[in-house]
Amino acid sequence: MAAPISRMSEVDRHGPSLPESLAMLTGAIGAISLTASLVYDWGFFSGLDISFLDVPTTFGDHARSALLWFPKFVTAGLGILAFELLTQRIEGGLSDEELIARSSNPRRTRILRNSAFLGLVAVMFLSVLGFILLGESFAPVLPAAFLVMWIVFARWAQAPAAIVERRSRAVRLAITFLPALIGYLYFTGRNDAGVLYRSEGKATIVNAGGPPKKVAILRQLDRGVLIRDVSGTMTFLQWSEVTSMQDLGKFMPSRGLLCKFSTRLCPVPIAPSSP
């Protein structure tokens, strides 16, 4: 008797169902977000000259780090998108070659368009060089500078026709953008740590058996809080040692530019009355 003909399952014929696709997408997003948070925290603790071995972090701590880097990532992405849309609108959606071909002086137009790009690369290169030579003065621009410099380098290194032919597009894109994003997250975390460390200690913390003291809160974790006191010393306090934390911040209504020059134009914010 002939063996029964095997039939393809519904999944084989039509692919995964919608719930399965959503589950896989959610898992992928979670894994990518956790990896990005680990890179950010690596930069954050490196900026404080400590490591993961010095602070008892958990996966929950790293997952919450996305609340610190994701808004910056979205803001940068929206800025780039807005600039690209504005540029396309001004140029009527034409490509570089089309704009050059339609200009009255194609050679000069090509030089001008290339000079803007080369100028950006030069500024980013000088920023990286300035950080290497002069240190923290150039740290604020380091995330963007590394991002641009790596993308430019990776595209240049993979430009030969033999590489394009032998290396798949997916691999080339990964080589171009993954290290750039890793560097962006690392240096963003490093800069955020520096800003918090140099900030004025406005919070008041009370720990068991000690007087209240002004500190700068560097990081709140599942197992405790990382602080910097007025002497610059960093200390990790377990939550069992902390009695209370006060003066964590104060709400201030947003005021427009004109309101900063004249109180007559806008009402003066009223501080909440003490109980």
C-alpha positions as CSV (number, residue, x, y, z in Angstrom):
1,M,0.0,0.0,0.0
2,A,1.4,3.4,-1.0
3,A,2.4,5.7,1.8
4,P,0.0,8.6,2.3
5,I,1.1,11.8,0.7
6,S,2.3,14.3,3.3
7,R,0.5,17.6,3.4
8,M,2.0,20.9,4.2
9,S,0.7,22.4,7.4
10,E,-1.2,25.6,7.5
11,V,2.0,27.3,8.9
12,D,4.1,26.0,6.1
13,R,1.7,27.2,3.5
14,H,0.6,30.5,4.9
15,G,3.4,31.4,7.3
16,P,3.0,32.1,11.0
17,S,-0.3,33.4,12.3
18,L,-0.8,36.9,13.4
19,P,-0.5,36.1,17.2
20,E,2.7,34.2,16.4
21,S,4.1,37.0,14.3
22,L,3.3,39.5,17.1
23,A,5.0,37.3,19.7
24,M,8.1,37.0,17.6
25,L,8.2,40.7,16.9
26,T,7.8,41.5,20.6
27,G,10.5,39.1,21.5
28,A,12.9,40.6,18.9
29,I,12.1,44.1,20.1
30,G,12.7,43.1,23.7
31,A,16.0,41.5,22.9
32,I,17.2,44.5,20.9
33,S,16.1,46.9,23.6
34,L,17.9,44.9,26.3
35,T,21.1,44.7,24.3
36,A,20.9,48.5,23.6
37,S,20.4,49.2,27.3
38,L,23.4,47.0,28.2
39,V,25.6,49.1,25.9
40,Y,24.2,52.3,27.3
41,D,24.8,51.1,30.9
42,W,28.3,50.0,29.9
43,G,29.0,53.6,28.8
44,F,27.2,55.0,31.9
45,F,29.3,53.1,34.4
46,S,32.5,53.6,32.4
47,G,31.9,57.3,32.6
48,L,31.9,57.0,36.4
49,D,35.1,54.8,36.2
50,I,33.2,51.8,37.6
51,S,32.0,48.5,36.1
52,F,29.1,46.1,36.3
53,L,31.2,44.2,39.0
54,D,31.1,47.3,41.2
55,V,27.3,47.8,41.2
56,P,24.8,45.0,41.7
57,T,22.5,45.5,38.7
58,T,19.7,43.2,37.5
59,F,18.1,42.6,34.2
60,G,15.2,44.8,35.4
61,D,17.6,47.7,35.9
62,H,19.0,47.3,32.4
63,A,15.5,47.1,30.9
64,R,14.5,50.4,32.6
65,S,17.6,52.0,31.1
66,A,15.6,52.2,27.9
67,L,13.7,55.0,29.5
68,L,16.9,57.0,29.6
69,W,18.3,56.4,26.1
70,F,15.1,55.8,24.1
71,P,13.9,59.5,24.2
72,K,17.3,60.7,23.0
73,F,17.3,58.1,20.3
74,V,13.8,59.1,19.1
75,T,14.6,62.9,19.3
76,A,17.7,62.4,17.2
77,G,15.8,60.2,14.7
78,L,13.0,62.8,14.4
79,G,15.5,65.6,13.9
80,I,17.2,63.6,11.1
81,L,13.8,62.8,9.5
82,A,12.6,66.4,9.7
83,F,15.9,67.6,8.1
84,E,15.6,65.0,5.3
85,L,11.9,65.9,4.6
86,L,12.7,69.6,4.5
87,T,15.7,69.0,2.2
88,Q,13.5,66.9,-0.2
89,R,10.8,69.5,-0.2
90,I,13.3,72.3,-1.0
91,E,14.9,70.3,-3.7
92,G,11.6,69.1,-5.2
93,G,12.4,65.4,-4.6
94,L,15.2,65.4,-7.1
95,S,18.4,63.3,-6.5
96,D,21.8,64.8,-6.4
97,E,22.6,63.7,-10.0
98,E,19.3,65.2,-11.3
99,L,20.0,68.5,-9.5
100,I,23.5,68.7,-10.9
101,A,22.4,67.8,-14.4
102,R,19.7,70.6,-14.3
103,S,22.0,73.3,-13.0
104,S,23.5,76.0,-15.2
105,N,27.0,75.1,-14.0
106,P,27.1,71.3,-13.2
107,R,30.7,71.3,-12.1
108,R,30.3,74.1,-9.6
109,T,27.1,72.6,-8.3
110,R,28.8,69.2,-7.7
111,I,31.6,70.9,-5.8
112,L,29.2,72.8,-3.6
113,R,27.1,69.8,-2.8
114,N,30.2,67.7,-2.0
115,S,31.7,70.5,0.1
116,A,28.8,70.5,2.5
117,F,29.2,66.8,3.1
118,L,32.9,67.1,3.4
119,G,32.5,70.0,5.8
120,L,30.3,67.9,8.1
121,V,32.8,65.0,8.0
122,A,35.6,67.4,8.8
123,V,33.7,68.9,11.8
124,M,33.0,65.4,13.1
125,F,36.6,64.3,12.6
126,L,37.9,67.3,14.5
127,S,35.4,66.6,17.3
128,V,36.7,63.1,17.7
129,L,40.3,64.3,17.5
130,G,39.5,67.1,20.0
131,F,38.2,64.6,22.5
132,I,41.3,62.4,22.1
133,L,43.6,65.4,22.6
134,L,41.6,67.7,25.0
135,G,39.2,65.4,26.7
136,E,35.9,66.2,28.1
137,S,35.4,69.6,26.4
138,F,34.4,67.7,23.2
139,A,32.4,64.9,24.9
140,P,28.9,66.4,24.2
141,V,29.4,66.0,20.5
142,L,31.1,62.6,20.7
143,P,27.9,60.4,20.1
144,A,27.0,62.2,16.9
145,A,30.6,62.4,15.8
146,F,31.2,58.7,16.2
147,L,28.0,57.9,14.5
148,V,28.8,60.0,11.4
149,M,32.5,59.0,11.2
150,W,31.8,55.2,11.4
151,I,29.0,55.4,8.8
152,V,31.3,57.3,6.4
153,F,34.3,55.0,7.1
154,A,32.2,51.8,6.6
155,R,30.7,53.0,3.4
156,W,34.1,54.0,2.1
157,A,35.7,50.6,3.1
158,Q,32.9,48.6,1.4
159,A,32.7,50.7,-1.8
160,P,34.9,48.5,-4.0
161,A,32.8,46.5,-6.6
162,A,34.3,43.2,-5.5
163,I,33.1,43.7,-1.9
164,V,29.6,44.8,-3.1
165,E,29.3,41.7,-5.3
166,R,30.5,39.2,-2.7
167,R,29.0,40.6,0.4
168,S,25.2,40.7,0.8
169,R,23.4,43.9,1.3
170,A,22.2,42.8,4.7
171,V,25.7,42.2,5.9
172,R,26.9,45.5,4.5
173,L,24.1,47.4,6.2
174,A,24.9,45.6,9.5
175,I,28.6,46.6,9.3
176,T,27.6,50.2,8.5
177,F,25.0,50.8,11.2
178,L,25.4,48.4,14.1
179,P,28.8,49.6,15.3
180,A,27.6,53.2,14.7
181,L,24.6,52.7,17.0
182,I,26.6,50.9,19.6
183,G,29.1,53.8,19.7
184,Y,26.2,56.3,19.9
185,L,24.6,54.5,22.8
186,Y,27.9,54.0,24.6
187,F,29.0,57.6,24.4
188,T,25.5,58.8,25.2
189,G,25.5,56.8,28.4
190,R,29.0,58.0,29.2
191,N,28.0,61.7,28.8
192,D,24.8,61.2,30.9
193,A,26.9,59.8,33.7
194,G,29.2,62.8,33.5
195,V,26.3,65.3,33.6
196,L,24.8,63.7,36.7
197,Y,28.2,63.4,38.5
198,R,29.0,67.1,37.9
199,S,25.4,68.3,38.7
200,E,24.7,70.1,42.0
201,G,23.6,67.7,44.7
202,K,20.0,68.8,45.4
203,A,18.5,65.6,46.9
204,T,18.6,65.0,50.6
205,I,19.1,61.4,51.7
206,V,18.7,60.0,55.1
207,N,20.3,56.6,55.9
208,A,19.9,54.6,59.0
209,G,22.2,55.8,61.8
210,G,23.4,58.9,60.0
211,P,22.4,62.6,59.6
212,P,20.6,63.9,56.4
213,K,23.1,64.9,53.7
214,K,22.9,66.5,50.3
215,V,23.8,64.2,47.4
216,A,23.5,63.8,43.7
217,I,21.5,60.7,42.8
218,L,23.4,58.9,40.0
219,R,21.2,55.9,39.6
220,Q,18.3,54.2,41.4
221,L,18.5,50.4,41.0
222,D,16.4,47.4,42.2
223,R,18.8,46.7,45.1
224,G,19.8,50.3,46.1
225,V,20.8,53.7,45.0
226,L,24.1,55.1,43.7
227,I,24.9,58.5,45.0
228,R,27.7,61.1,45.0
229,D,28.2,63.3,48.0
230,V,29.6,66.8,48.3
231,S,33.2,65.5,48.5
232,G,32.8,63.7,45.2
233,T,32.8,60.2,46.7
234,M,30.4,57.7,45.1
235,T,28.6,55.3,47.4
236,F,26.1,52.5,46.8
237,L,23.5,52.3,49.5
238,Q,21.1,49.3,49.8
239,W,17.5,50.2,50.2
240,S,17.5,48.7,53.7
241,E,20.0,51.5,54.6
242,V,17.9,54.3,53.2
243,T,15.3,55.8,55.5
244,S,14.0,58.5,53.1
245,M,14.9,60.7,50.1
246,Q,13.7,64.3,49.9
247,D,14.0,67.2,47.5
248,L,14.2,65.0,44.4
249,G,12.8,67.8,42.2
250,K,10.3,70.6,41.9
251,F,7.7,71.2,39.3
252,M,8.2,74.4,37.3
253,P,5.6,75.5,34.7
254,S,7.0,75.9,31.2
255,R,7.6,79.6,30.3
256,G,8.0,81.0,26.9
257,L,10.9,83.1,25.7
258,L,9.1,86.4,26.1
259,C,8.1,85.5,29.7
260,K,11.8,85.2,30.6
261,F,12.3,88.9,29.8
262,S,9.1,90.3,31.3
263,T,6.9,89.1,34.1
264,R,4.1,91.4,32.9
265,L,3.5,89.2,29.8
266,C,3.0,86.0,31.7
267,P,1.9,85.2,35.3
268,V,4.6,84.4,37.8
269,P,4.6,80.7,38.8
270,I,3.4,80.3,42.4
271,A,5.3,77.8,44.5
272,P,3.1,75.4,46.4
273,S,2.5,76.5,50.0
274,S,4.1,74.6,52.8
275,P,1.8,72.4,54.9
